[in-house]
Each structure stands twice: as structure tokens, then as C-alpha cells.
Amino acid sequence: MKKHNNYLKVMTDMFLIQLFWAFGIMGVMLIIGLVRLIFHMQENGQDNLYNSFFVVATFFVFVIGVMATYYLPHYVGLGVTRKNYFKGATLALVGLTVILPFIIWGTSVITELIIENVTSFSFREPNMDVSTEDSNFIGDIVEFLIVTPFVEPESNWVLAIGIFSLKILVYYLAGWLISAAFYKFSVIAGLGAIAISIVLLTVENVLLRSILSLPIPNRFAFLEVPEGIAIVALLLIPLGMFYLIRVLTKRVSIRM
């Protein structure tokens, strides 16, 4: 593998593998949706694929982000430098962030048209709101990490795709950051990375809600800032996560 372009090989491999996994998840969700449709498990309508995958993406991209670190020993064994691994993995993530929301949206539109034309079934509007009343602190954080800001593509497709892409980016980076910390250091450092990721994801959620004028739980209201500052901070969060991952993987010892 030529050193000057081996990061392109890393990018292609990781992008295709992760996209294949995404197709697998989409296939499973389509099957589940058809089963629910056939057996009328949801009388008041069903979420379309886009809405459903938006929620599932929280877990899916986090998991493949965790797995990203464990490509490093494989590629180093093939002669890829740590720098080129990072470049390739980053480009693969960018590609996934840009392309995946469009694929999901397109598939969702097609399946929804087919189902509504051959049946009398209807799709419901998603409920992505969070409670703004104070409750359990841990519960607030968990809800915040799962129920992230959502915009229907039909209302503003540019904003909807942008929000979905941002979600894929930051949750992938959170998983990658955590696994990189565990790989390089100890359990304590890994737990510290988990705490940092939770804080960053929570702040990102608050900032995005602030920009979109969505309700923010009272517990996190102190994080609300003017829109201009929120936009800048929203961009700095993933950049900061990229930087931390690069620092963690730059001179990490490889376990073969």
C-alpha cells in the first residue's frame, strides 16, 4: 500500500463497511415496519423510515464510532501510519455524514409512497419534544441524549438533513473518542472520556435547541446563549472532538 495515498484505502474501506451496516439496520427497520403494518400493531399510524432511523441513529452511529478505533491495529499492521488512519477514518465519517441522511430520506419517501398507494395506511407525525419540567437529573440527561432536535424534511429539507448530519457526526465522534481513550489509557481515562462526551452531547443539544427556538428543560437553561454564539459553539464541538481523537491516536501503542 503506497504511503502517499493509503489514507484513501482506509477511507474507502471504512466508508463502505459502515454504509453496509447502515443498510442492514435500514433493512431490519423496514421489515419491522411491514410486520407492524400487516398485523395492525399501530392503529393510529406508523413512523416512516426517516423518523424511525433518526432515533435509532443515536445508538447506531455511536456503536460504529466506538468500533472505529479498532480499525487502527489492522491498518498499522498493513503499513498505514497513524496519521493516514486518522485522515482516512475522518473522510469516511464525513462521507457517511453527508450521504446517509439523503439515502434514508429517499428510501423513506419511496416506501411511504408505495405503502400509502397500495393500502389505506397513514404515517403519523413524530413527537420529538422533551419535557421542559424539572425531573430526575439522570433521566433528563438520558432523554436529552436520545431525543435530539428534529425537523421534518417536508417542512425544510435543508435544515432537516443538516440536523441529521450533525447528529451522525457528533454521536460517531463521541463513540470514537471514548474507545480511543480506553484503547490508549486505562478504564479511568475511558470513564473520563464518557463523562466528557456526555457533557459535549448535552451542550450540543441545548445549543441546537436554542438556535431552533425549541423548548429547553429548566435544568439546562443556564447553557442557553445568543444565537450567534450558539452557532459558533455548535461548530467548535465536533472540531474539538476531532482534535482530542487525533491527540489520543497520534502516538498510541498498537496491541497486535
C-alpha contacts under 8 A as a table, 3 or more apart, distances in Angstrom:
res1	aa1	res2	aa2	distance
1	M	6	N	5.91
1	M	78	L	7.48
1	M	79	G	7.20
1	M	80	V	7.77
2	K	5	N	5.88
2	K	6	N	5.62
3	K	6	N	5.28
3	K	7	Y	7.91
3	K	79	G	7.80
3	K	80	V	6.81
3	K	81	T	7.89
4	H	7	Y	7.76
5	N	8	L	5.60
5	N	9	K	7.34
6	N	9	K	5.10
6	N	10	V	6.54
6	N	80	V	6.51
6	N	84	N	6.85
7	Y	10	V	4.96
7	Y	11	M	6.09
7	Y	80	V	7.48
7	Y	84	N	4.67
7	Y	85	Y	5.97
7	Y	87	K	6.10
7	Y	88	G	4.50
8	L	11	M	4.93
8	L	12	T	6.10
8	L	88	G	5.87
9	K	12	T	5.17
9	K	13	D	6.06
9	K	88	G	7.33
10	V	13	D	5.25
10	V	14	M	6.04
10	V	75	Y	7.60
10	V	84	N	7.90
10	V	85	Y	6.38
10	V	88	G	4.86
10	V	89	A	6.49
10	V	92	A	7.99
11	M	14	M	5.45
11	M	15	F	5.88
11	M	87	K	7.73
11	M	88	G	4.06
11	M	89	A	5.54
11	M	90	T	7.59
11	M	91	L	5.84
11	M	92	A	4.74
12	T	15	F	5.23
12	T	16	L	6.05
12	T	88	G	7.81
12	T	92	A	6.82
13	D	16	L	5.47
13	D	17	I	6.11
14	M	17	I	5.20
14	M	18	Q	5.98
14	M	89	A	6.67
14	M	92	A	6.02
15	F	18	Q	5.35
15	F	19	L	5.96
15	F	92	A	4.62
15	F	93	L	7.02
15	F	95	G	7.02
15	F	96	L	6.60
16	L	19	L	5.05
16	L	20	F	6.01
17	I	20	F	5.10
17	I	21	W	6.40
18	Q	21	W	5.03
18	Q	22	A	6.27
18	Q	64	I	7.20
18	Q	96	L	7.90
19	L	22	A	4.92
19	L	23	F	6.26
19	L	96	L	7.01
19	L	100	L	7.66
20	F	23	F	5.08
20	F	24	G	6.31
21	W	24	G	4.96
21	W	25	I	6.38
22	A	25	I	5.12
22	A	26	M	6.19
23	F	26	M	4.97
23	F	27	G	6.06
24	G	27	G	5.08
24	G	28	V	6.33
25	I	28	V	5.17
25	I	29	M	6.21
26	M	29	M	5.08
26	M	30	L	6.12
26	M	49	L	7.83
26	M	53	F	7.41
26	M	104	I	7.93
27	G	30	L	5.10
27	G	31	I	6.27
28	V	31	I	5.15
28	V	32	I	6.23
29	M	32	I	5.04
29	M	33	G	6.07
29	M	49	L	7.33
29	M	52	S	7.96
29	M	53	F	7.89
30	L	33	G	5.01
30	L	34	L	6.19
30	L	49	L	7.12
31	I	34	L	5.11
31	I	35	V	6.19
32	I	35	V	5.11
32	I	36	R	6.22
33	G	36	R	5.14
33	G	37	L	6.13
33	G	46	Q	7.83
34	L	37	L	4.89
34	L	38	I	6.08
35	V	38	I	5.16
35	V	39	F	6.17
36	R	39	F	5.33
36	R	40	H	5.61
36	R	41	M	4.91
36	R	42	Q	6.72
37	L	40	H	5.06
37	L	41	M	6.67
37	L	42	Q	7.43
37	L	121	F	7.85
38	I	41	M	7.94
40	H	43	E	6.07
42	Q	45	G	5.72
42	Q	46	Q	6.25
44	N	122	S	7.99
44	N	124	R	7.20
45	G	121	F	6.80
45	G	122	S	5.25
45	G	123	F	4.85
45	G	124	R	5.09
46	Q	122	S	6.99
46	Q	123	F	4.85
46	Q	124	R	5.53
47	D	51	N	5.98
47	D	52	S	6.07
47	D	123	F	5.73
47	D	124	R	5.72
47	D	125	E	7.07
47	D	126	P	6.53
48	N	51	N	5.54
48	N	52	S	6.24
48	N	108	S	6.29
48	N	112	E	6.78
48	N	123	F	6.26
48	N	124	R	7.81
49	L	52	S	5.11
49	L	53	F	5.86
49	L	104	I	7.18
49	L	105	W	7.78
49	L	107	T	7.60
49	L	108	S	4.90
50	Y	53	F	5.29
50	Y	54	F	6.04
50	Y	104	I	5.82
50	Y	105	W	5.56
50	Y	108	S	5.52
51	N	54	F	5.16
51	N	55	V	6.81
51	N	126	P	6.71
52	S	55	V	5.48
52	S	56	V	6.38
53	F	56	V	4.79
53	F	57	A	5.63
53	F	104	I	7.68
54	F	57	A	5.25
54	F	58	T	7.26
54	F	164	F	7.00
55	V	58	T	5.86
55	V	59	F	7.98
55	V	146	I	7.00
55	V	147	V	7.14
56	V	59	F	5.67
56	V	60	F	6.19
57	A	60	F	4.82
57	A	61	V	5.62
57	A	62	F	7.86
57	A	168	I	6.88
58	T	61	V	6.11
58	T	62	F	6.34
58	T	145	L	7.87
58	T	146	I	6.40
58	T	167	K	7.44
58	T	168	I	7.41
58	T	171	Y	6.49
59	F	62	F	5.22
59	F	63	V	6.20
60	F	63	V	5.30
60	F	64	I	6.46
61	V	64	I	5.17
61	V	65	G	5.92
61	V	168	I	6.08
61	V	171	Y	6.09
61	V	172	Y	4.95
61	V	175	G	7.86
62	F	65	G	4.97
62	F	66	V	6.29
62	F	171	Y	5.05
62	F	172	Y	4.69
62	F	173	L	7.54
62	F	174	A	6.65
62	F	175	G	4.77
62	F	176	W	7.73
63	V	66	V	5.07
63	V	67	M	6.41
63	V	172	Y	7.47
63	V	175	G	6.31
64	I	67	M	4.90
64	I	68	A	6.22
64	I	172	Y	6.79
64	I	175	G	7.34
65	G	68	A	5.11
65	G	69	T	7.68
65	G	171	Y	7.48
65	G	172	Y	4.31
65	G	173	L	6.11
65	G	174	A	7.05
65	G	175	G	4.39
65	G	176	W	4.39
66	V	69	T	6.48
66	V	172	Y	7.51
66	V	174	A	7.92
66	V	175	G	4.22
66	V	176	W	4.64
66	V	177	L	7.58
66	V	178	I	6.81
66	V	179	S	5.11
66	V	180	A	7.95
67	M	70	Y	5.48
67	M	71	Y	7.24
67	M	175	G	7.83
67	M	176	W	7.12
67	M	179	S	7.35
68	A	71	Y	5.64
68	A	72	L	7.62
68	A	89	A	7.47
68	A	176	W	5.95
68	A	179	S	7.98
69	T	72	L	5.65
69	T	176	W	6.24
69	T	179	S	6.13
69	T	180	A	5.70
69	T	183	Y	7.69
70	Y	73	P	6.40
70	Y	74	H	7.55
71	Y	74	H	5.37
71	Y	75	Y	6.40
72	L	75	Y	5.36
72	L	76	V	6.04
72	L	82	R	7.38
72	L	85	Y	6.62
72	L	254	I	7.88
73	P	76	V	5.14
73	P	77	G	6.00
73	P	254	I	5.80
73	P	255	R	6.68
73	P	256	M	6.33
74	H	77	G	5.21
74	H	78	L	6.61
75	Y	78	L	4.93
75	Y	79	G	6.47
75	Y	80	V	5.29
75	Y	81	T	7.83
75	Y	85	Y	6.98
76	V	79	G	5.03
76	V	80	V	4.76
76	V	81	T	6.03
76	V	82	R	6.93
76	V	85	Y	7.91
76	V	254	I	7.90
77	G	80	V	7.23
77	G	256	M	7.99
80	V	84	N	6.28
80	V	85	Y	6.43
81	T	84	N	5.22
81	T	85	Y	6.18
82	R	85	Y	4.98
82	R	86	F	6.19
82	R	249	T	6.77
82	R	250	K	6.01
82	R	251	R	7.50
83	K	86	F	5.15
83	K	87	K	6.22
83	K	250	K	6.73
84	N	87	K	4.91
84	N	88	G	5.94
85	Y	88	G	5.19
85	Y	89	A	5.98
86	F	89	A	5.17
86	F	90	T	5.93
86	F	246	R	6.88
86	F	249	T	7.77
87	K	90	T	5.14
87	K	91	L	6.18
88	G	91	L	5.20
88	G	92	A	6.14
89	A	92	A	5.04
89	A	93	L	6.20
90	T	93	L	5.07
90	T	94	V	6.22
91	L	94	V	4.98
91	L	95	G	6.13
92	A	95	G	5.11
92	A	96	L	6.18
93	L	96	L	5.03
93	L	97	T	5.99
93	L	169	L	7.19
93	L	172	Y	7.94
94	V	97	T	4.98
94	V	98	V	6.22
94	V	169	L	7.58
95	G	98	V	5.26
95	G	99	I	5.98
96	L	99	I	5.35
96	L	100	L	5.42
97	T	100	L	6.02
97	T	101	P	7.20
97	T	165	S	4.94
97	T	166	L	7.41
97	T	168	I	5.87
97	T	169	L	6.00
98	V	101	P	6.73
98	V	102	F	7.52
98	V	165	S	6.21
99	I	102	F	5.51
99	I	103	I	6.35
100	L	103	I	5.12
100	L	104	I	6.16
100	L	165	S	7.98
101	P	104	I	5.17
101	P	105	W	6.00
101	P	161	I	6.03
101	P	164	F	6.35
101	P	165	S	6.50
102	F	105	W	5.05
102	F	106	G	5.99
102	F	161	I	7.22
103	I	106	G	5.22
103	I	107	T	6.06
104	I	107	T	5.18
104	I	108	S	5.93
105	W	108	S	5.05
105	W	109	V	6.18
105	W	153	P	7.87
106	G	109	V	5.23
106	G	110	I	6.30
107	T	110	I	5.24
107	T	111	T	6.13
108	S	111	T	5.32
108	S	112	E	5.94
109	V	112	E	5.17
109	V	113	L	6.15
110	I	113	L	5.26
110	I	114	I	6.27
111	T	114	I	5.13
111	T	115	I	6.11
112	E	115	I	5.25
112	E	116	E	6.02
112	E	123	F	7.88
113	L	116	E	5.30
113	L	117	N	6.00
114	I	117	N	5.26
114	I	118	V	6.27
115	I	118	V	5.43
115	I	119	T	5.81
115	I	121	F	7.06
116	E	119	T	5.30
116	E	120	S	6.05
116	E	121	F	5.75
116	E	122	S	6.44
117	N	120	S	7.49
128	M	147	V	6.09
128	M	148	T	7.20
128	M	149	P	6.85
128	M	150	F	6.33
129	D	147	V	7.27
129	D	149	P	7.73
129	D	215	P	7.87
130	V	143	E	7.22
130	V	144	F	7.45
130	V	147	V	6.89
130	V	215	P	7.60
130	V	216	I	7.88
130	V	217	P	7.57
131	S	134	D	8.00
131	S	217	P	6.41
132	T	215	P	6.40
132	T	216	I	5.78
132	T	217	P	3.80
132	T	218	N	5.96
133	E	217	P	5.94
133	E	218	N	6.25
134	D	137	F	7.98
134	D	217	P	6.74
134	D	218	N	6.09
134	D	219	R	6.26
135	S	139	G	7.24
135	S	140	D	6.81
136	N	139	G	5.02
136	N	140	D	6.08
137	F	140	D	5.14
137	F	141	I	6.48
137	F	219	R	7.92
138	I	141	I	5.19
138	I	142	V	6.21
139	G	142	V	5.14
139	G	143	E	6.02
140	D	143	E	5.19
140	D	144	F	6.00
140	D	217	P	7.91
141	I	144	F	4.96
141	I	145	L	6.14
141	I	202	T	7.10
142	V	145	L	5.15
142	V	146	I	6.28
143	E	146	I	5.22
143	E	147	V	5.64
144	F	147	V	5.42
144	F	148	T	6.23
144	F	202	T	6.60
144	F	205	N	7.07
145	L	148	T	6.46
145	L	198	I	7.87
145	L	201	L	6.84
145	L	202	T	6.63
145	L	205	N	7.75
148	T	205	N	6.40
149	P	163	I	7.63
149	P	205	N	7.12
149	P	208	L	7.06
149	P	209	R	6.36
149	P	214	L	7.86
150	F	160	A	7.04
150	F	163	I	7.15
150	F	164	F	7.85
151	V	155	S	7.35
151	V	156	N	7.22
151	V	159	L	7.03
151	V	160	A	4.88
151	V	163	I	7.59
152	E	155	S	5.48
152	E	156	N	6.66
152	E	157	W	7.12
152	E	160	A	6.00
153	P	156	N	5.26
153	P	157	W	3.97
153	P	158	V	7.46
153	P	159	L	7.68
153	P	160	A	5.15
153	P	161	I	7.14
154	E	157	W	6.02
156	N	159	L	5.53
156	N	160	A	6.05
157	W	160	A	4.89
157	W	161	I	5.94
158	V	161	I	5.37
158	V	162	G	6.06
159	L	162	G	4.99
159	L	163	I	6.10
160	A	163	I	5.29
160	A	164	F	6.21
161	I	164	F	5.05
161	I	165	S	5.99
162	G	165	S	5.10
162	G	166	L	6.13
163	I	166	L	5.07
163	I	167	K	6.17
164	F	167	K	5.08
164	F	168	I	6.31
165	S	168	I	5.14
165	S	169	L	6.15
166	L	169	L	5.02
166	L	170	V	6.18
167	K	170	V	5.49
167	K	171	Y	6.06
168	I	171	Y	5.58
168	I	172	Y	5.96
169	L	172	Y	5.37
169	L	173	L	6.15
169	L	238	P	7.40
170	V	173	L	5.00
170	V	174	A	6.06
170	V	201	L	7.27
170	V	238	P	5.98
171	Y	174	A	4.96
171	Y	175	G	6.38
171	Y	201	L	7.64
172	Y	175	G	5.28
172	Y	176	W	6.17
173	L	176	W	4.93
173	L	177	L	5.88
173	L	238	P	7.28
173	L	241	M	6.43
173	L	242	F	7.14
174	A	177	L	5.17
174	A	178	I	6.22
174	A	194	I	7.98
174	A	197	S	5.46
174	A	201	L	7.93
174	A	241	M	7.48
175	G	178	I	5.25
175	G	179	S	6.23
176	W	179	S	5.31
176	W	180	A	6.00
176	W	245	I	7.26
177	L	180	A	5.15
177	L	181	A	6.23
177	L	193	A	6.78
177	L	197	S	7.75
177	L	241	M	7.00
177	L	244	L	7.17
177	L	245	I	5.46
178	I	181	A	5.24
178	I	182	F	6.33
178	I	190	G	5.86
178	I	191	L	7.86
178	I	193	A	5.15
178	I	194	I	5.80
178	I	197	S	7.54
179	S	182	F	5.07
179	S	183	Y	5.99
179	S	190	G	7.21
180	A	183	Y	5.04
180	A	184	K	6.08
180	A	245	I	6.66
180	A	248	L	6.21
180	A	249	T	6.76
181	A	184	K	5.33
181	A	185	F	5.77
181	A	186	S	7.56
181	A	189	A	6.07
181	A	190	G	4.95
181	A	193	A	6.37
181	A	248	L	6.57
182	F	185	F	5.46
182	F	186	S	5.69
182	F	187	V	5.97
182	F	189	A	6.53
182	F	190	G	4.41
183	Y	186	S	7.44
184	K	248	L	6.67
184	K	249	T	7.51
184	K	252	V	5.78
184	K	253	S	7.12
185	F	188	I	8.00
185	F	189	A	5.95
185	F	190	G	7.17
186	S	189	A	5.33
186	S	190	G	6.29
187	V	190	G	4.93
187	V	191	L	6.11
188	I	191	L	5.09
188	I	192	G	6.22
189	A	192	G	4.92
189	A	193	A	6.26
190	G	193	A	4.98
190	G	194	I	6.33
191	L	194	I	4.96
191	L	195	A	6.35
192	G	195	A	5.09
192	G	196	I	6.23
193	A	196	I	4.97
193	A	197	S	6.02
194	I	197	S	5.10
194	I	198	I	6.19
195	A	198	I	5.18
195	A	199	V	6.30
196	I	199	V	5.18
196	I	200	L	6.16
197	S	200	L	5.07
197	S	201	L	5.98
198	I	201	L	5.23
198	I	202	T	6.01
199	V	202	T	5.16
199	V	203	V	6.12
200	L	203	V	5.14
200	L	204	E	6.00
200	L	237	I	6.87
201	L	204	E	4.97
201	L	205	N	6.11
202	T	205	N	5.10
202	T	206	V	6.30
203	V	206	V	5.10
203	V	207	L	6.09
203	V	223	L	7.06
204	E	207	L	5.16
204	E	208	L	6.13
204	E	234	L	6.05
204	E	237	I	7.23
205	N	208	L	5.22
205	N	209	R	6.15
206	V	209	R	5.10
206	V	210	S	6.06
206	V	216	I	6.67
206	V	220	F	7.24
206	V	223	L	6.80
206	V	224	E	6.67
207	L	210	S	4.99
207	L	211	I	6.26
207	L	223	L	7.61
207	L	224	E	6.54
207	L	225	V	7.43
207	L	230	A	5.33
207	L	231	I	7.51
207	L	233	A	7.73
207	L	234	L	6.59
208	L	211	I	5.10
208	L	212	L	6.19
208	L	230	A	7.46
208	L	231	I	7.99
208	L	234	L	7.32
209	R	212	L	5.08
209	R	213	S	5.80
209	R	214	L	4.78
209	R	215	P	6.78
209	R	216	I	6.73
210	S	213	S	5.04
210	S	214	L	6.21
210	S	215	P	7.85
210	S	216	I	7.53
210	S	224	E	6.26
210	S	225	V	7.36
210	S	226	P	7.99
210	S	227	E	6.96
210	S	230	A	7.41
211	I	214	L	7.79
211	I	227	E	5.52
211	I	230	A	6.79
211	I	231	I	7.31
216	I	220	F	6.67
216	I	221	A	6.13
217	P	220	F	5.64
217	P	221	A	6.32
218	N	221	A	5.00
219	R	222	F	7.51
220	F	223	L	5.74
220	F	224	E	7.60
221	A	224	E	5.50
224	E	230	A	7.97
225	V	229	I	6.43
225	V	230	A	5.98
226	P	229	I	5.54
226	P	230	A	6.13
227	E	230	A	4.93
227	E	231	I	6.19
228	G	231	I	5.34
228	G	232	V	6.53
229	I	232	V	5.24
229	I	233	A	6.08
230	A	233	A	5.09
230	A	234	L	5.92
231	I	234	L	5.03
231	I	235	L	6.48
232	V	235	L	5.29
232	V	236	L	6.28
233	A	236	L	4.91
233	A	237	I	6.23
234	L	237	I	5.61
234	L	238	P	7.62
235	L	238	P	6.24
235	L	239	L	6.73
236	L	239	L	5.04
236	L	240	G	5.92
237	I	240	G	5.17
237	I	241	M	6.32
238	P	241	M	4.94
238	P	242	F	6.14
239	L	242	F	5.09
239	L	243	Y	6.27
240	G	243	Y	5.04
240	G	244	L	6.28
241	M	244	L	5.13
241	M	245	I	6.21
242	F	245	I	5.21
242	F	246	R	6.19
243	Y	246	R	5.11
243	Y	247	V	6.24
244	L	247	V	5.10
244	L	248	L	6.20
245	I	248	L	5.06
245	I	249	T	6.14
246	R	249	T	5.25
246	R	250	K	5.68
247	V	250	K	5.31
247	V	251	R	7.83
248	L	251	R	7.27
248	L	252	V	6.65
249	T	252	V	5.17
